[in-house]
Amino acid sequence: MVMTTDDFRGAFPAEGEHIEFKTGLSVDQIRRSAVAFSNTDGGVILLGVDDDASVRGFTLTSTGSAKLNNDVFGNVVNPGRYAVVRVVVGDKPIVVISVARRIEGVSQLTDGSVLGRFGASNRALLGEELTRLVARRSLNSFEDTPTGVSVIQVDPDLLDELAQGWGWSEDSREARMDEHGFVTLNESERQLTVAGALHLLPDPQTVLGKAFIEIFRYRSGAVEHDRRVEVKGPLGHQVRTAASTVLDEVGIDFVVLGTQRHDLPRLPEIVLREAIANAVAHRSYEARGTPVRIDIHDDRVVVTSPGGLPEPVTVANIREQYAARNQVVIGTLRRFGLAEDAGRGVDVMQDEMANHLLDPPEFVDTGESVSVILRTVGAVALHERAWIAELEKRGSIDSGDRLILVHASRSLELTNSVVRDLLGVDSVQARHALQRLRDAGLLTQHGERGGAVYIISPEIGAPAGLRLSDDEIDTLVLELAQEQSITNTTVRERLNVDRLQALHILNRLCQSGHLVRRGERRGTKYGLPEANDKQL
């Protein structure tokens, strides 16, 4: 965003109820303002601006950004949602931190102080002021709500599984169910809460509405699905079954380089499982008529859960901030080994997708629902992923080296600047990565210091071509055809050959009777012969 000096002064004339000026990254003062804005009507904190609204300028480095997320907002209890934006006023950069008013709950400093914004000052709330704020913002967790189902209806096997996961002894189960929020006293009867019903009833949907997962499969860009599956039962069963069902549908890609076949997962299992676990754990169970939904497309899997992101999490800060809408639900899934530790789920999803050279997960928050988009087709080609897998068998590269080598394998020159952009690192880290790969014999350096350029080492070369025998090629193509009808494009992408080579392979298999051609021109598909085809 770019503003003139006059526009800036018109928008931010002075500090006030919604505006705070800071010349630099003052952790303690920004933290106090963030709490105060969260507890009142929100506001903006402008870094690089004097108290008199004159612009001095401020640039937020990667270190400063980490400090802002970790030391400022990471040390605030229940901050409002926040966003960080770089603005240029005239020719001077500043940083604007917008902090939203919390809808539910109260924001505090780690010493327990609750602050409010009064004019241009942050002041502690005491007595009646604090009582009124807490009353207005009282946060009632829906997972603690009694369901009207007596505790005597608990499934014994599910209780055994729950007790084992939490490490409860036989004689402490009753007390622990109350203590952890699975059971509550309602009208003199011990009843299951929403969290208790989800984990301790064989069919919680009879009590909680559509508290299950729906899976839809779409083929070849079709608008209508051709398969629909409902995954019901206790929550742990839902996560395991849904993940297994989707993985079976998505399948794996295989690529042949040299004489080696590489099986490449189209989605890492841990990523899919984490996306599903988070969807059922952080969804809004008040939305009784809406299930968690999983859409399987040719190039992506989309996991959607009812309800927006819990405060203070936003799509922009989802890796740095963590909040759980249903603490008991997600805590139990962690005990079952079905979800990562608090705050690590998004990290694991992003890191594992990067490790497999797949595009990062995309998060979409509409306010009514949250979707996670996991792409199974990315910018890195299958044969490049297989080539990297071959190099990793040597044990000579780190996880961060994958993209560098892919870039180099495309006959592109590498410089410190290019690596900084590829990996999002600083100059020192980029230099160390390039030198490490050079010393390992994977890159060759040309030039010195600022003019240094690196290219792929001739000893390892770019990804190898297809060098299998005709019989081996035929076997692999027929394995493809066992899954579904294939096309020329399918063979090209899977075997790393050109269009004419793929056509030659398919024609050979048709002439031998192993495949049958159906359709014409661009609509041509190849499949295994059916019984009547063989008789003919």
N, C-alpha and C positions, 0 to 999 in steps of 0.2 A: 504494500500500500504506500502511495506517495501523496504527501500533502504539502501545500504551501505554508509558509509561516503564518500568514493571516488566517488560513483555514484552520490551522492548529489552534491558534489563540481563540478563534470563535467556538471551536468544539470543546476546548479545555481551558477556559479562562483562568481558573483558580482551583485550589484544592477545596473539596467540599464533601457532601454526604456520599457521593459516588465516585470521587476522584482523589487519588493520592499520587504525589510526585516524589520520586527518589532519584538521586544522582547516580547511584550505583546499586549493586546487588547486596543490599543490607539484609542478611538472612533473618535476623530477629525482627526487624521492623516490618519486613514484607510478610512474615508469618503472622504477625499481629493484625495487620490490615486484612489478610486473607480470612482470618477467623471472624473479624468484625463484619466484613462484607457478606460472608456466608450467613451470618446470623441476622442480618438486616435485609436490605434490598439489593445486594450485589454492588459491584463497582469495578473500577479499573485502576491498576497501579502502573504508572508510567516510569520506566527506568531511563535515566539520561535527561531528566528535566529538573531544574532548580525550583525551590519553593515559590519563586515569583513567576513561574511558568515559562521562563526562558529555557530554550533547548540547548543543552550542552553536548548531547550525543552519547550513545552507549551501544556497544556491540556484544551480543550474547554468544560466547564461544561454546564449543561442545562441552567443555568442563563446567562452564557456567550453567548450561542447560541441565546437566546432571545434578549440579548443586541445587538448582531451583526445584527440580522434581523430587530429589531425595531429602535435602536438608530443610527445604521450606515446606512443601506440601507433604512430604513423607513424614514430617514431624508435626503435622496438624491432625487432630482427631476429627474425622467427618468433615473435611473441607467441602465447600460447594464445588460444582464442576468449574473447571478453569481452562483457559486457552491462552497460548502465548503467540503473539503476532509481531513481526518486525515491521516497523513503519519508518519511512524516510521523510523527515520534515526539512524542506529546502534541500540541503545537501548533507544533512546529519541524520544518521540512523538512531532510532530509539527502539525500545521494546515495550509493548503494551501487554499487560497480564490482565485478562478479564476474569473476574470471579463471580459466579452466579449465586443467587440466593438459594439456600437449601430449602426444599419443599418439606422434607421430613427430617427429624433429628436435629441435634444441636452440635455446632462446631466448637472445639475447645483446643487450647494449647495443651501440651503434654503435661504441664503442671496442674491441669484441671481448670484453669481460668476460662471463663466464657466472656467474650468481648462483643460489644455492639458498636455500631458506627453512629456517632452523634456529631453532626456538622463535619468538620475536618479532623475530628479526633476519634481515637479508638479508646473505649472505656469499658472496664469490667462491669458486668451485670450482676447485681446483688439483690437480695430480698425479693420484693414483688416483681421487679423487672425480670429477674431470672425465672421466677415461677410462671409468669405469663408466657415467656418465650417457650419454656418447656411444655406448657399446656398446649400451645398452638402447634408445636412441632412434634408432639408425641408420636413415636414410631412404634406401631403395633405390627409385629411380624406375623404374617398370615400363617406361616408354618406352625405357629404355636396355638392356632385356633382349634378348639375341640370339635370333633367331627360327629359326635353323638354315637360313636361306635364304642361299645364297652371293651375294656382291655381283655376280657375273657375270650374275645373273638380273634385274638392274636394267633397266627399260625405258628405252631411249635417249632417247625423246622426253620422258619424265617427268624424266629427269636434266637435259636441256636446260632444261626449265621451271624446275626447282629451282635450277640454276646461275644462270640469268638473274635469278630472284627474289632470290637472295642476293648476286648480283654477283661470282660466281666466274669466274676466267679459265679458259681451256681446259686449261692445264697444271697447274692447282692443284686440280682437282675431287677427285681421289682423296684428297689430304691433307685437304681441307675437309670431305668427308663423314665422315672419322674425327674431325676436330676438333669438328664440330658435333653429333656423336652419332647420325648416320644409319647408321654402320657401326662394328662393334666386332670385335676379334680374339677368336675362340672356338675353342679346340682347334686352334690354328695356322691357322685359316681366317678370312678376312675375311667376316663375315656381316652381313646387315641387322639392325638393331635393330627394335623395334616401331615407333618413329618412322620409321625408314627404310622399312619395309614399307608403312606407311600412305601415304607420299608417293611411293614409287618403284616400286611394283608396280601393274600395271593392275587386278589383282583381289586386294587384300590380304586379302579375306575367306577365301580358301582357306587362309591361314596363321593368321589371328587370330580365326577364328570369326565371330560376328555383328557385325563392325566396320563396320556400314552403318546406313542410316537407313530406317525404315519410316514410311510416311505413311498415315493412315487418315482417311477422310472420313465424316462423319455428317450426315444430312439431317433437318431439322425435329425435332430433339430425339430422334431414333431411338437406341435402345440399341445396335443392331448397325450396323456400318459398311457402306456400299454401294460403297466403292472402297478398294483397298489397293495401294500402290506400294512397291516396294523400290528404294532408290537406292544403288547399289553403285559400286565403282571407287575410285581414289585420292581422298584426302581433299578436295583442292581441288575436284574434280569433284562430289563429294557435296554440298558446301556450295552451289555454284552451281546444280546441278540441283534440289536440294530447295527452295531459296528460290524459284526460278522456278516450280516445280510448285505450291507453296503459294500464291504470289501469283496464279497463273492461277485457282486454285480460289476464292480469297477474292474476287478481283475488285475493282471500285470501285463507289462510290455516286455517283449524280449528282443534283443538285438544281437546279431552275430558280428563279431569283429575278429578277423583272422579265423582261427578254429575254435574260438571261445564263444559260448552262448551266455549272455548276461540277462538275468531276470530282474527287471526293474519295477518296483511297486509303483502303480499309478498314483497311489496315496499312501504315505507311511501310516501304519496302523495306529501308532501312538497319537498322531495328529487327529485322525478321524475320531478315535475314542475320546480324546480330550474335548473335541468340539461337541460331541453328543452329550458327554457328561456335564459340560458347562451349560448346555441348552436345557437339560432337565433339572439341573440344580439351581440355576439362576432365573428360571422362567417365573412368570406371575401365575400362581395357582388360583388366584381369584378369577382368572379367565377360564371358567369351567367349560366353555364351549369350544375352546381352541386347543388342539394338541401341538406338540412339537412336530415340525414337518421337515423331512429330508427329501430333497429333489435330486435325482441322479440324471445328469445329462452326459452327452458324449465327452464333453471337455471340462466338466466341473461337477462338484457336489455342493449343494447349498443346504445348510442346516439353519432352520429358523425357529426361534422360541418366542412365545407371547411375552409382552412386556418390554419396556425400554431398558437401557443400561442403568444399573443402580448408581446413585450418586456416590462419589464425585466422578465416576468413570465416564469418559467420552471416547469416541473413536480415536481422537487425536492422542489421548494420554493413556490408552488402554494397556500399554505395556508397563507404564510407570505406576499406575494407580490400581488398587484392588478394593472391591467391596462385594460382599455376598448378600444377596436378597434372602437366601434360605441357608443360614449357617449350619443347622443340624443336618439338612439334606446333603450339602456338599461335604461336610465333615465325615459323614458316614460313607459316602462314595470314596473318599480318600482312604478310609480305614479298610475298604474292600479292595484297594489298589486300582480303582477305576478312574481316579482323578489325581492330578498333581497337587503338591503342597500349595498352600495359600500364596497367591501372587505369582506362581510359576507357570500356570497353564498357558497363557498367551506366549510367554517366552519359549516354552517347549514347542508350541505349534509353529512359531515363526522360525526358530532355530532348526527344527527338523525338516521343514520345507526347504530351507536354505541348504541344509546338508545334502538333500536329495536333488539339488539344483532345480527345484520347482518354484513357481512364483509364490510370494508370501501370501498368507491368508488375508482376505479382504473382509472388513467388518462394516456393516450397514445398520445404523440405528434410526428407525423411523419414529421413535417415541412410543409406538404401539407394539413393535417387535424388533428383535435383533437377529440379523442374519450373518453367518460366517460362510464366505465363498472360498472353497478349496479347489483350485484349478489343477486339473490332471494333465493339461498340455501347457507348456510354457515356452519361454524364449530360448531355452537350451534344448537342442535337438536330442533325440533318443541316442543316436550313435555317439554324441558328445558325452552324454551321461555315462554310457558304457565305457568309453575311453577313459574317463576320469576314474571309473571303478577299477579298471586295469592298473592305472598308476597307483591307486591307493593300496593295491595288494602289495606293492613294494614297500609300503610304510614310509614313504619319503615326503609326503605332503600333509599339511595341516588343513583343517576344515575351511579356513579362510582363503586357501590357495585355489580352490576349485574354479571360481569365476575368473581369476587371473589366467589360469591355464586355458580355459575355454576361449577367452578373448585372444590369447596368443595363438591358439590352434587355428584360428580363422585368418591366419596370415596378417594379423594386425600388430603394429608396434605398440609396446608398452612403455610408458613413462611414469614418473612419480605422480604426475597430475592425473593421468588416466586411472591409475590404481586408487588414488584418493577418491575419485568419483565412483569407481566400481564398488568399493568396499565401505565408503563413508568413514574413512580414517584420516588421521593427520599425516603430515609429510614424513615424520620419523617412522611411523608404523608402516607406511607405504614403502619406504626405503628398505626397512628390515625385511619385509615380505619378498621384495624383488631380489635382494641379496641372498636370502635363504634359498630361494628357488634356483638362483644362479649357482650357488655353492653345491646344491644337490644335483646339478647337471641337467636341470629341466629347462632352464633359460640360458641364453647367451647374451652377454652385455656388449654393447658397442658404444664407444664414447665414455666420457668421464663426467662425474659430478652432475651439474645442472643439465648437461647435454646428453646424459646417459639414456640409451634406448635399449630395450630388451626384446628379443624375439624367441620363438620356440626353438629349443635345441634340436639340431638335425639328428641327434642320436635317438630321440624319441618320436619325432615327426608329429604330424597331425593325425587325427583318428584314422585308423587303418580301414581299408576297404573290405569288401566281402571276398573271402578266399576259400569258400567251402566247395566241396564237390557237388555235382548236380544232384546226386542221391541225397546228400545232407540238406541241400536247399529244398528239395521236394518234400522231405519229411517235415521240415519246419513250416512250410506253406500249408501243408495238409493239416498240421496241428492248429494253425490259425483258422482254417475252414471248418474245423470241428466245433468252434465256438459260435460262429455265425458266418453268413455270406461275406465274401471278401471282394475287394476291388483292386484295380491296378494301383491306386493310391495306397491302399493298405500294405501291399507288398513293397512298394517303394519306401514307405516310412519305416516299416519293420526291418527290412534287410539292407537299407542304405544303398539302393540301386536307383538307376534312372528309369524313365518311363519305358523305353524300348527293352531294357533288360527285364523289367517286371513283366512286360507283355510276352517276351520269349519264354519266361518261366511258366506263366499261366497257360500259354498255348501248348507247351510240352505236356503239362499235366492233363489238359483237356484231350489231347491226342492219345494219351495213354489210358484214358477212361477214369482217371482218379478224380477229376473235377468235371463239372458240367457248367457250360456258359449259359447264362440267362439274361435276356435284355439286349439292347443294342447301344452302341456309341457310349455316351457318357453315363447311360443308365445300366451299363453292363456290370453284372455281378457274377461271381463264381462260387459254387457250392459243391458239397459232396453229392454224388449221385444218389437219388432215391431208388426204392425198389423197382418202380416202373421204368426208371431210366435204365437200370441195369438189364431188365428184360428186353427193352428195345435194342 
